Amino acid sequence: MINGILGKKIGMTQIFKETGEVIPVTAIEAGPCFVLQVKTVKSDGYNAVQLGFGTKRETIVNKADMGRFKKAKLKQPVRFVKEIRADSVEDIKLSDNITLDIFTAGDYVDIIGTSIGKGFQGGVKRWHWEGGPKTHGSMSHRRPGSIGSSTSPSRVFKGHHLPGHMGNKRVTVQNVEVVDIDKENNIMLVKGAVCGAKGNYLIIKKALKKKKRKEQKPQAPAPETKDKKFKVEKKPKVEKKKS
């Protein structure tokens, strides 16, 4: 069985529980995904399924990709193509549709996407530097300053935090709870925020580190007990002898 699906971030909203609690959720359009290729242990050394999601114009598709889409009997080319590992692929065939039936409310998922790009940023924003002195004639507020030292080591160590390109990287958000699923409209509501901007394509997989929350059995009501009144014996007063 396949353990994931492809989707697109719609945006954030909030829903209310019966108790009145407010839950911030992210709406994701997940599926239907088309099976473009099925990989097996015999042919490729592992079990996986190549899925396609979204649509695009035929005029911007090259001939190699167009041949793959025609082989999968797709009416229109897909925009987002990713490969997802599967436990077994015996029940999956070419041109099948993968829908939200593999998930239920209460499941935990890992969501992979691309973070919002922020361009070239300084060290204060990128690495949360404290910065230099703000007063007393200081001319270095947000600059890197000296980074190579003097005679020793007289060089800059690899991996040193410096200004540079920020964001636009692959990010995985783990153990996200599925709050609700609308199978008719192919919409999934997950708790909290998800990486990327609106319209960002996502890979949604079943969580590796956390499983579905078990339903707690209703506890038996405690036996009724009548309040017992305890009589407090009063100590006899002792009269003090007058001297």
Order of alpha helices (4+ residues) and beta strands (2+ residues): beta-beta-beta-alpha-beta-alpha-beta-beta-beta-beta-alpha-beta-beta-beta-beta
